[in-house]
């Protein structure tokens, strides 16, 4: 099923044998963040303009992918 259905992400987690708490869902749109939340995965909103559009679905906001290092290693 298409996003925001979390089935695809859950299938990957199962196949890779990764717990939801051990990964991040990074996305630039509402559906990406909804998928992460529905799969119990922390969400990172990639917002090049730094505007957080969906704060209720977002654990972190990054403007550059290099910032992900700070998210996973605070």
Secondary structure as GFF3:
##gff-version 3
##sequence-region A 1 74
A	DSSP	alpha_helix	7	16	.	.	.	ID=ss1
A	DSSP	three_ten_helix	20	22	.	.	.	ID=ss2
A	DSSP	beta_strand	24	27	.	.	.	ID=ss3
A	DSSP	alpha_helix	30	38	.	.	.	ID=ss4
A	DSSP	beta_strand	42	46	.	.	.	ID=ss5
A	DSSP	three_ten_helix	55	57	.	.	.	ID=ss6
A	DSSP	beta_strand	60	62	.	.	.	ID=ss7
A	DSSP	three_ten_helix	65	67	.	.	.	ID=ss8
A	DSSP	alpha_helix	68	72	.	.	.	ID=ss9
###
